[in-house]
Amino acid sequence: MKFVIIMQICSALSGTCQEAYKPAIQFGTFYDCGISGYSIAGSAIKKMDRELVEKDKLYVRFGCIEKNLKEEDA
């Protein structure tokens, strides 16, 4: 089993989120996926325009999804 991370940029002000995206990263454990998710989310916020983050109350939402690998994916 592998885990993939799903991320979204959301606005607490409007209550909406952009379409989810999957960074091209796979993890061997749910724990590693979760720890990396917080790191990636923090980096994503830091790259955004600070005024836009404040104005729209932007945040990153993420989750880790278990993925069964087929023979050709291994």
C-alpha positions as CSV (number, residue, x, y, z in Angstrom):
1,M,0.0,0.0,0.0
2,K,1.0,3.5,-0.7
3,F,-0.5,6.8,0.3
4,V,-1.1,9.9,-1.8
5,I,-1.7,13.4,-0.6
6,I,-4.7,15.4,-1.8
7,M,-4.5,19.2,-1.2
8,Q,-6.8,22.2,-1.7
9,I,-6.5,25.9,-1.2
10,C,-9.5,27.2,0.7
11,S,-10.9,30.5,1.9
12,A,-12.4,30.7,5.4
13,L,-14.0,34.0,4.3
14,S,-16.0,32.6,1.4
15,G,-16.2,29.0,2.7
16,T,-15.0,27.7,-0.7
17,C,-12.1,25.6,-1.9
18,Q,-10.3,25.3,-5.2
19,E,-10.3,22.0,-7.0
20,A,-8.2,19.4,-5.2
21,Y,-4.8,18.6,-6.6
22,K,-2.3,15.7,-6.0
23,P,1.4,16.6,-5.8
24,A,3.4,13.8,-7.5
25,I,4.5,12.3,-4.2
26,Q,3.7,8.9,-2.7
27,F,4.3,7.8,0.8
28,G,5.0,4.4,2.4
29,T,3.0,5.2,5.5
30,F,0.0,7.2,6.6
31,Y,2.2,8.9,9.2
32,D,4.8,10.0,6.7
33,C,2.0,11.4,4.4
34,G,0.5,13.3,7.3
35,I,3.8,14.8,8.5
36,S,4.7,15.8,4.9
37,G,1.2,17.3,4.4
38,Y,1.8,19.8,7.2
39,S,5.2,20.7,5.8
40,I,3.9,21.1,2.2
41,A,0.9,23.1,3.4
42,G,3.2,25.5,5.3
43,S,5.4,26.0,2.3
44,A,2.4,26.6,0.1
45,I,1.1,29.4,2.4
46,K,4.5,31.0,2.7
47,K,4.7,31.2,-1.2
48,M,1.3,33.0,-1.4
49,D,1.0,36.8,-1.3
50,R,0.7,37.6,2.4
51,E,-2.0,40.3,1.8
52,L,-4.1,37.9,-0.3
53,V,-3.9,35.3,2.5
54,E,-5.0,37.9,5.0
55,K,-7.7,39.4,2.8
56,D,-9.3,36.0,1.8
57,K,-8.4,34.1,4.9
58,L,-6.7,31.4,2.8
59,Y,-5.6,28.0,4.2
60,V,-4.5,24.7,2.9
61,R,-6.6,21.6,3.5
62,F,-5.1,18.1,2.9
63,G,-5.8,14.4,3.4
64,C,-3.9,11.2,2.8
65,I,-5.6,8.5,0.7
66,E,-4.6,4.9,0.6
67,K,-3.8,3.6,-2.9
68,N,-3.5,0.0,-4.0
69,L,-0.6,-0.3,-6.4
70,K,-1.0,-2.6,-9.4
71,E,1.9,-4.6,-10.7
72,E,2.7,-2.1,-13.4
73,D,2.8,0.8,-10.8
74,A,5.3,-1.0,-8.5
